[in-house]
Amino acid sequence: MIVPVKSEDSTWMFMKPFTTELWVATAATFIYTMFIVWFLEHQSNPKFKGPWKDQISTVLWFTFSSLFYAHREKVNSNFSRTVVVLWLFVVFVLTSSYTASLSSLLTVQRLQPNVTDINFLKHNNLNVGCDNDSFVKNYLTNVLRFPPNNVIPFENNESTYLKEFETNHIAALFLERPYETVFLNKYCKKYTTTTTYRFGGFGFAFQKGSPIGLDVSRAILNLSESGELKELEEKWFRPSLECSTDETSPESLTLHSFWGLYLVYGSTSAICFLLFLFRLVKHFHDHEETYQDNTNQSNKGWKKVIRLARYLHERRERNISLGRASPSA
């Protein structure tokens, strides 16, 4: 079955190198990196301080510009440096893979058939064409159950086939295998084949009782078993260079391809975050023990959290006034 093809829509081609899952995972990692860098730096780095609006814009610009290695803000904490180095490695792998995949998508021509199967043709009551002097018409009506009015026979001529397709008079064309091969080798850029219905082959009629029939059958069987029949087919029906099917259509990269990369980055950055948080809590605990004898403070959980938040805020203000980074790994 020969049907016309159309080029795949390239409007959103730039999104196709990655699957939806991979895009979502990348966006989540981007936001996660923003939070980690902000938390590790806003206590000690003056560039990540100020009103909330300025802090968000700074860390957003820092993370976004790192995608193009154009970030200028310096990080002070060794924990932050570890996270940023790993993030830059993730960005390098993702951008390299994206560029290679997009180049493949743009290089390899992606053609999609207008018709997928005969059920589509029947359901939409579309016309199909065939040779006027072959058995294909009977096969379409009696075996494939096409309505007779939708089967249009015409002369075995390439110009006729093209004219019928261009005028949308037929949606598909059914030809015998040799004619189909010749037609597709010449017009592979505009047409393709979908489902192929194979028969026993061409029939040869001889006088009843003639020994020639047995000799011909044996000769054809020998040609098939020796591979010579296949060689003859490749010789006389050799595909053109433009119709080479060696190139396979590239597929979008999936999250599975980068699962290990995300796992290493996520676990390492989480460890840096927890170590930094542990040091902050330890500093707060030492601070509490130092001043516990001079103050009568409640040890209830929620009041202790409030004191921790107040301690972190005072620590920020003190770092701003002293102009030095603390704590650092």
Secondary structure as UniProt FT lines:
FT   STRAND          2..7
FT   TURN            11..12
FT   HELIX           13..15
FT   TURN            16..17
FT   HELIX           20..41
FT   TURN            42..44
FT   HELIX           46..48
FT   HELIX           52..66
FT   TURN            67..69
FT   HELIX           78..107
FT   STRAND          111..113
FT   HELIX           118..123
FT   TURN            124..125
FT   STRAND          128..131
FT   TURN            132..133
FT   HELIX           136..138
FT   HELIX           139..143
FT   HELIX           148..150
FT   STRAND          151..154
FT   HELIX           158..166
FT   TURN            167..168
FT   STRAND          172..174
FT   HELIX           177..186
FT   TURN            188..190
FT   STRAND          191..193
FT   TURN            208..209
FT   HELIX           212..226
FT   HELIX           228..236
FT   HELIX           241..243
FT   HELIX           255..258
FT   HELIX           259..291
FT   TURN            292..294
FT   HELIX           301..322
//
